[in-house]
Amino acid sequence: MSLMRFNYRSEAAGGYVDVSIVLPTDNYSYYDMTQGFRHHHRGDPKRQYKRGMKFQTVYLIHGGGDDDSLTYRYTNAERYAQRNNVMLVTPDIMNGFGVDTNYGRDLSQFISAELPVVIQTLFPSSPNREDNFIMGYAMGGNAALGNALMHPELYSVCIDISGGIGLTVNTETLKEELSSEHFKSFPLVGATFGSADDLIGSRHDMKMIAEQNLKKSIPLPRFYLIGGSEEGRIGERVKADADTLKAMGYDVTYICAEGHKHDFKMWDHYIELALDELLPLKREAIYP
């Protein structure tokens, strides 16, 4: 695999940001391996690098309190991407819930307007909607869910793993949370989403946005929502999001992760399942 940390100045995020990028390079050679060149290689003959080749791409969003590097230090996502021949892109979203925050960092624009343009320009990422997917765990699950709803033209599948704090299609739930005593001890939530009284009808109102999507003649992503049976309120919130989206008419599959808690053991397992089974991956490079 090739694992790199790319740093660039983001206009949307308002400064320099880190992005971890995984490319499945182990199975590729610079020459045609039917020829008898003397080079070290492992296993079966490899595919060949060709100018203009592209990869399907998964935008994999990290959880709260993490950064883009932790995903690859605490899970085996790199190995799962290699065997599925897919590119991963993990931006550092700075505890910003993947939204255009009320304190000025436009992280939804960063994830879904700016980053795909940068990645598809500078790296071998396919620009086709059917080749692009968004997935996240914990806070990143909410970010994936929200950005798939706000930008359905970009992603063919969204996978939300444990997304129980932040964006929700049950907007009244977020409104209640913003008004609660519990979240007064977590001022970042209020700073991100603003006053509970201003939430309905705002850019953070995912129920309104989900309803508006259904009125348009546009393709909508397929959704997988995954909640752990031992995650308590977080798991219940994920299940409620799945139920609401399904009732609205979205293509939704809910998975109850039996015996799993809100931790990297669960997230590693379901990142593996997503890449191995849930996402419609070609598992081949896309050649020109």
Buried (B, 14 or more C-beta within 10 A) or exposed (E): BEBEEBEEEBEBBEEEBBBBBBBBEBBBBEEEBEEEEEEEEEEEEBBBEEEEBBBBBBBBBBBBEBBBBBBBEBBEBBBBBBBBBBBBBBBBBBBBBBBBBBEEBBBBBBBBBBBBEBBBEEBBBBBEBEBBBBBBBBBBBBBBBBBBBBBBEBBBBBBBBBBBBBBBBBBEBBBEBBBEEEBEEBEBBBEBBBEBEBBBEEBBBBBBBBEEBEEEEEEBBBBBBBBBEBBEEBBEBBBBBBBBBBEBEBEBEBBBBEEBBBBBBBBBBBBBBBBEEBBEBBEEBBEE
